[in-house]
Amino acid sequence: MPNLRSWAEAVLLPGFAGTTAPQWLLRRLADGLGGVILFGRNVVDDEQVAALTSALRAEREDVVVGIDEEGGDVTRLDVATGSFVPGPLALGAAGDPELTASVAAALGERLAACGVTVNLAPCADLTLAAEDPIIGVRAFGSDPATAAPHVAAYVTGLQKYGVAACAKHFPGHGAANEDSHVTLPVLSRTPEELRSIELVPFAAAIQAGVRSVMSGHLVVPAWGEAPATLNRTALTDVLRDELGFTGAVITDALEMGAVSGAYGRHDGLGNAAVRALAAGADALCIGGAAFDATTLDRVTAAIVTAVAEGTLPEERLADAASRTASLGTSPSPAPLRPVDRTLGMATARAALRITGTPALTGPPLVLDVHTDPTLAAGPMPWGLGPHLTELVPGTRALTVGPGDAEQVLAEAASWPSVVVVTREAHRHPAVRELLGRLSTVDYIRVETGAPGPISGDRPRIDTFGGSFVSLRAAAEYLARPSAPEARL
């Protein structure tokens, strides 16, 4: 029988720095550490990821290898190029759950070839608050009845190749106006409202056989003061007993501000780990790049001490370790192949929403208005300029900031066609002000985030995401009059 320390380490999924595994990590995996979470910092290309996961699995065959590969704006495998498939909001806009299942299956096959055992996707959140700073294009839409079939289809497609799906962020983050990476959001819903809105896509994921669910760091006052990750009502009474979920509960990263700020600062990360396990969580994500053997020792010791003192029942820890281990099943054998964007391009084209008649009258000036990506997405290539520069000879592309109105007006004066590209302009007052300053310019607007309100009579293209294929699809549409031979 494993000892308490082995069980304690078996529930931990740390992140690490670098594109090869450090020696401390390999040693701990051999001794029973649950597994790892991969981020963009760990990725060069598919071949390198496959070699990395093989090295991890050489230490122990059932190592859990997780990754945040949602497609669209949140990608790890394509962090250097932009995703080969559109994200959830674009899939929802395309409106075909069977297409969503096909995209998820393509993603699942690629992850299986890379040796990943669990993908921290899909988002079963809904896009509900205009000022929401973190979900946006990561959800399939705002209507639970419409989004739920896409969530279920994504789960089915992804798990086709043996990669476990993970519906997140329970009970739903989309109505919150704050980012749990930074602070602790409050979801002011009654239990009845949750059942009719936020919980609908999660119920669909469970019905589809999702193998894991990720807890969200947000407070539902009706369930008490603790966020869902540390809340027994949320994880045990509602998720397991009411919704009937029998798989593994994975926490969002415990070092995020919503938990570490309110619950981990004084008593350490170990306190949050113990509280999450007691609430009903199984696998604990601790994703910081600075995570090392010393931090691992402190968290493990806190869990062992909690069991010894009776704060955490031994059987609860053993159950969590068993459920975590269930996510270490090797995926179906799949060969590494060159990334194929054909399906992603077709889906991105189907997702475009065209308002008015966006058409170029000649080579355009493209103004990519830069705003910082969400913390979940992180930096990656974005902008329409590089695509139109390739497709329409004579295009001039500029990356500008919201405060560059004078430069933009001066540049735009001599161009017959101007394209202004934004990312959730409705959430950025300075971008809205810039658009107002451009009222004298005849421009085409391309919005690459959650669309927000549509006003005025400007021709407009909404892509519902900033993936490589979504941007390329918009560029192709605009290039048709000038460059009918648009190419991948």
LOVEX-75285 format. One record per residue (C-alpha): z negated, x, y negated. Coordinates in steps of 0.001 Angstrom, whole numbers, padded with zeros to 6 digits, always signed. Example, Ala and Ser with C-alpha at 12.3 -4.5 7.8 and 13.67 -1.06 7.14 Angstrom:
-007800+012300+004500/-007140+013670+001060/
! end
This chain:
+000000+000000+000000/+000877+001393-003455/-002067+002404-005607/-002747+000872-009022/-001048+003691-010880/+002138+003221-008858/+002165-000503-009603/+001475+000173-013296/+004406+002565-013612/+006658+000280-011554/+006738-002319-014342/+007800+000091-017106/+011380+000478-018378/+011417+003215-021034/+014265+004495-023121/+014958+008171-023640/+017045+010472-025805/+020194+012264-024743/+023132+011762-022397/+021423+013366-019403/+018043+012444-017995/+015130+014690-019020/+013127+016301-016239/+009958+014330-016997/+011902+011106-016481/+013415+012222-013175/+009989+013220-011867/+008461+009881-012827/+011339+007917-011293/+010818+009786-008042/+007123+008816-008215/+007861+005122-008741/+008609+004482-012443/+010399+001129-012610/+013544+002298-014349/+015164+002867-017727/+016963+001120-020562/+020162+002754-021826/+021220+002691-025480/+024213+003952-027425/+022466+007302-027813/+022771+007741-024034/+026518+007005-023857/+029640+009158-024154/+032030+007225-021917/+032035+005292-018654/+032384+008406-016499/+029360+010022-018146/+027271+006835-017758/+028216+006622-014076/+027159+010242-013583/+023899+009580-015432/+023010+006536-013348/+023900+008413-010153/+021454+011140-011149/+018756+008519-011761/+019433+006803-008444/+019336+010122-006621/+015610+010193-007398/+015078+006706-005966/+017675+004240-004746/+016121+001095-006282/+015741+002366-009862/+016304-000381-012440/+019019+000595-014915/+019209-001800-017864/+021479-001870-020883/+022042-004049-023977/+025752-004776-023517/+026339-008176-025101/+029925-007451-026061/+031044-008058-029623/+028768-006582-032278/+026074-005424-029847/+027694-002883-027569/+026459+000310-025973/+029400+001300-023768/+031814+001019-026711/+029511+002246-029455/+032111+004806-030538/+035077+002411-030736/+033899-001195-030978/+033726-003592-028058/+036610-004323-025698/+035577-008010-025597/+034574-010464-028330/+030946-011412-028723/+029281-014743-027959/+030042-016568-031223/+033739-015781-030824/+033593-016980-027215/+031983-020180-028417/+034684-020561-031063/+037389-020112-028413/+035781-023119-026782/+036568-022468-023113/+033600-021754-020781/+036000-020617-018060/+037315-017963-020455/+033712-016983-021199/+033097-016562-017455/+036197-014370-017161/+035098-012143-020055/+031593-011832-018589/+033049-010987-015169/+035169-008223-016699/+032041-006892-018370/+030052-007192-015147/+032678-005285-013183/+032661-002475-015735/+028854-002299-015754/+028779-002248-011956/+031197+000687-011954/+028870+002456-014386/+025869+001910-012115/+023983-000569-014310/+021769-003040-012418/+020694-005429-015219/+022432-006346-018464/+020178-007630-021240/+022570-010465-022034/+023504-013188-022768/+021730-014413-025862/+020670-017966-025110/+019570-018229-028734/+021328-020597-031108/+022733-019784-034554/+020559-022183-036525/+019340-020600-039775/+021785-019504-042468/+019467-016657-043452/+018769-015543-039869/+019027-011732-040050/+019323-010844-036375/+021097-013430-034148/+024206-014680-035997/+027304-013739-033985/+025168-012920-030935/+024759-016615-030063/+027412-018944-028656/+026924-021473-031454/+024490-023839-033116/+024843-026950-030953/+022726-026659-027794/+024948-029022-025813/+028026-026939-026661/+026427-023507-026308/+024673-024177-022994/+027847-024279-020840/+028914-020912-022287/+025503-019397-021494/+025756-020659-017917/+029345-019428-017592/+028386-015992-018892/+025549-015736-016350/+027852-016736-013504/+030604-014331-014535/+028331-011358-015169/+026443-011731-011882/+029668-011938-009874/+029557-008162-009421/+025848-007928-008647/+024674-007024-012157/+021670-009171-013095/+022026-011214-016279/+019107-011642-018684/+018944-014738-020900/+017209-013892-024188/+015174-014215-026460/+012919-016920-025005/+012149-019468-026424/+014970-018852-028937/+015181-016710-032053/+018010-018350-033997/+015940-020631-036249/+013755-017767-037481/+014374-016246-040905/+012761-012896-040069/+013722-010038-037778/+011217-009356-034974/+012280-005693-035005/+010363-005497-038281/+007834-008323-038524/+006486-011313-036597/+008613-014455-037061/+007154-017942-036765/+009236-020677-035124/+007902-023902-036597/+008976-026259-033818/+007077-028910-031916/+007273-028696-028111/+009518-031770-028168/+011906-030134-030651/+012034-027004-028516/+012910-029025-025410/+015780-030779-027177/+017147-027733-029036/+016140-024127-028236/+015279-024545-024567/+018540-026277-023606/+020613-023064-023197/+017744-021384-021306/+017571-024327-018923/+021335-023979-018370/+020940-020256-017634/+018185-020981-015115/+020296-023689-013474/+023118-021119-013187/+020814-018729-011330/+020033-016171-014027/+017994-013378-012455/+015972-012434-015533/+014837-013843-018862/+013760-011787-021877/+010795-012917-023938/+011098-013060-027711/+008526-011679-030123/+008009-014856-032119/+005171-017312-032586/+005380-021010-031766/+002223-022386-033470/+001935-025248-030952/+001520-022617-028215/-001119-020583-030050/-001203-017567-032332/+000248-014979-029939/+004006-014362-029809/+005839-015572-026708/+005840-012079-025158/+002020-012127-025082/+001602-015874-024593/+000729-017431-021230/+001717-020908-022398/+005229-019634-023174/+005854-017421-020141/+003873-019186-017411/+003331-022812-018388/+006735-023445-019987/+009210-020868-018622/+007979-020824-015034/+006154-024110-014452/+008178-026449-016682/+011665-024879-016552/+011319-023595-012995/+012318-019975-013568/+011545-017793-010535/+013149-014473-011505/+011870-011499-013489/+010574-011851-017051/+011534-008821-019155/+009904-008216-022515/+011805-007303-025616/+010872-003754-026657/+007102-003583-027114/+007285-001042-029918/+009120-003522-032170/+007297-004414-035365/+006524-007989-034320/+004277-006720-031512/+003324-003165-032404/+002489-004105-035982/+000212-007036-035158/-001015-006243-031658/-000419-002579-030875/-001401-000650-033965/-005172-000559-033431/-005438-000550-029642/-002199+001205-028844/+000978+000256-027010/-001065-000086-023827/-002874-003129-025226/+000427-004939-025806/+001544-003971-022284/-001610-005406-020711/-001405-008631-022716/+002259-009122-021805/+001539-008684-018093/-001422-011062-018253/+000776-013663-019972/+003331-013543-017161/+005797-010797-018117/+007024-008535-015318/+009166-005678-016659/+008087-004047-019910/+010787-002575-022161/+009558+000395-024172/+012819+001508-025657/+012042+004056-028338/+013965+007322-028211/+010714+009211-028743/+009168+007788-025570/+007967+010658-023391/+005645+011498-020512/+002561+011518-022757/+003218+008009-024047/+003978+006876-020515/+000614+008221-019362/-001231+006284-022081/+000467+002974-021241/-000036+003469-017515/-003702+004314-018020/-004239+001194-020124/-002801-001003-017369/-004869+000685-014631/-008027+000365-016727/-007358-003330-017378/-007132-003990-013636/-010245-001959-012912/-012202-003858-015587/-010920-007264-014459/-008906-007985-017606/-005671-008010-015614/-005747-009405-012054/-004517-006938-009449/-002322-009602-007825/-000612-010260-011194/+000295-006574-011512/+001535-006443-007906/+003669-009546-008489/+005124-008059-011688/+005969-004813-009867/+007737-006756-007117/+009756-008845-009561/+010741-005738-011536/+011886-004016-008337/+014169-006997-007605/+016300-005889-010576/+016973-002489-008992/+019417-003818-006434/+022591-001733-006521/+025543-003660-007965/+028672-004377-005968/+030912-001322-005535/+033477-001215-008340/+035846+001604-009283/+035832+003209-012709/+038984+002140-014549/+040397+002782-018017/+039100+000185-020461/+041552-002730-020587/+041467-004819-023766/+044071-007373-022640/+041631-010172-021794/+039483-009391-024821/+042482-009513-027148/+043644-012860-025764/+040155-014281-026216/+039780-012875-029732/+043096-014446-030758/+041951-017813-029370/+038749-017563-031411/+040352-017053-034836/+039804-019853-037330/+042477-020016-039998/+041847-021751-043319/+044798-022262-045645/+047824-020009-045166/+046791-016348-045059/+050037-014380-045414/+050897-010965-046801/+053646-010611-049381/+053892-006865-048790/+051726-003922-047783/+048168-004886-048716/+045168-003333-050322/+042367-003833-047781/+038824-003817-049128/+036231-003507-046352/+032980-004505-048056/+030285-002530-046291/+026863-004001-045544/+024418-002582-043039/+024705-003904-039472/+021719-005554-037826/+019137-003354-036138/+020203-004783-032780/+023812-003740-033312/+023304-000396-034984/+026122+001704-036463/+029581+001435-034944/+033165+001318-036247/+033830-001748-038404/+036517-002763-040820/+040037-004185-040931/+041516-001299-042920/+042241+001055-040006/+043980-001702-038051/+046226-002907-040872/+046996+000676-041875/+048427+001179-038398/+050255-002153-038204/+051639-002412-041748/+053060+000818-043224/+052064+001308-046841/+048658-000359-046466/+045875+001181-048543/+042381+000787-047067/+039153+001266-048984/+035554+000914-047859/+033578-000338-050840/+030043-001449-051549/+028976-004783-053035/+028368-003039-056366/+031866-001564-056709/+033360-004499-058600/+034963-002450-061381/+036677-000099-058927/+037846-003046-056834/+039286-004912-059831/+041122-001818-061031/+042604-001145-057591/+043557-004768-056948/+045507-005136-060194/+048562-003277-058881/+048781-004763-055360/+050726-007917-054474/+048501-008576-051455/+044761-007987-051308/+042546-008558-048263/+038771-008677-048714/+036763-008195-045536/+033088-009179-045334/+030289-009414-042785/+028119-012502-043318/+028697-012575-047063/+026506-015663-047383/+023424-013563-046519/+024066-010890-049162/+023724-011960-052827/+025457-008781-054038/+028500-009525-051855/+028630-013086-053148/+028491-011706-056677/+031357-009327-055886/+033476-012202-054576/+032717-014091-057777/+033907-011120-059860/+037179-011211-057903/+037985-014753-059045/+040998-013480-060994/+042464-011750-057910/+044721-013571-055454/+043147-012334-052228/+042842-013263-048571/+039307-013359-047204/+038472-012155-043686/+034902-012932-042594/+033733-011044-039510/+030225-012439-039101/+028687-015869-038738/+030899-017727-041199/+028409-019445-043472/+029675-022158-045823/+033365-022292-046649/+034136-023081-050270/+037061-022755-052608/+040723-022772-051761/+041202-019128-050741/+043162-018481-047563/+040701-017239-044996/+040398-015903-041456/+037123-016128-039551/+036853-013796-036547/+033271-014736-035511/+032474-011102-034804/+033216-007493-035617/+034321-006200-032210/+037394-003995-031927/+039386-006864-030434/+038258-009427-033034/+039245-007154-035903/+042509-006307-034180/+043325-009977-033669/+042875-010678-037402/+045020-007669-038279/+047760-008829-035919/+047740-012267-037512/+048134-010831-040991/+050716-008260-039886/+053129-010768-038388/+055408-011167-041420/+055561-007413-042045/+055075-005958-038605/+056105-008379-035854/+055888-005573-033293/+052072-005501-033536/+050693-003416-030712/+047399-002584-029030/
! end
